[in-house]
Amino acid sequence: MEELSDEMIMLRVKKGALAELSELFDRYHVKLFNFFMKLTFDRAASEDLTQNLFYRIIRYRNTYEGKENSFKPWIYQMARNLHADYYRQQKKNNEVFGRPEMGHENIAPETSHFEEDDYKRLDWALQRLEPDQREIIVMSRYQGLKYEEISRIRNISVPAIKVQVHRTMKELRKIYFNHKAS
């Protein structure tokens, strides 16, 4: 049996087949949790944000247009909006955005050949980026979104995305290697 595309499943959800959202949850919940985790560095907040995102999908399912290759940009735009709401609320509560003591050990495991200290330094460097810079790195490098998808999510041109990624990677390298040298 052929696997349905994300777009086809979401169109069914839009028409009222809410149980089909479980397939999209299975496909995306770990990626979205990791997306939120890299933005907040807070496991509990990332779990809540992931759960709230799927509630929002149900609530705003009628806004989904169903164009080809449109689901991933749509869900990540919704995730960005949810994170922005969370960030504003945290700022209002005068809580510190991102907790340096929270590290990558709270992110769902992936296989790699890097040392533990490398991840800690990278997390530390990510936390020093501006939230907008951190988000673009998370989307492009951690979530594997294509520049075209990020372009649709952020509503700016692909060349502008490429420039932002390049500049942010340069800044991240500078922060990472300056910390590593000290």
Secondary structure by P-SEA (a helix, b strand, c coil): cccccaaaaaaaaaacccccaaaaaaacaaaaaaaaaaacccaaaaaaaaaaaaaaaaaaccccccccccaaaaaaaaaaaaaaaaaaaaaaacccccccccccccccbbbbcccaaaaaaaaaaaaaccaaaaaaaaacccccccaaaaaaaacccaaaaaaaaaaaaaaaaaaaaaaaac
